[in-house]
């Protein structure tokens, strides 16, 4: 006996129907380089220092000295 609800497995008794879920949001992030100037202030200070450096200076005096002559 064949029953009407038993049919070949490829045949469907119910008509097809579409049901939609609420949309799923998928984010695709794209990153792009953006130049950002980072300012680094630099202050240059020129410092001048006096440093003693020896410079040797000689003062000369000249004198004449007479010696007694030898007696003969």
C-alpha positions, 0 to 999 in steps of 0.5 A: 500500500502506498500512502500519499504522504510517502513519496520519493525522497526528492519530491517535497510535499510542502512548497518552498518558502523563503524566510529572511533573518535580520541582516548581519553587519560585517565591518571591513576596516581599511587602514591608510597611512596618514602623515602626522608631524610630531614636533620636537622643539630643541633649544641649542644653548651656546655656553662660553667658558673662560679656561685658564691656559698658562702662557709662560713669559720670562723677563731677563735682566742683564748685568755686567760684572767685572772680575779682578784681574789676576796678579802676576 
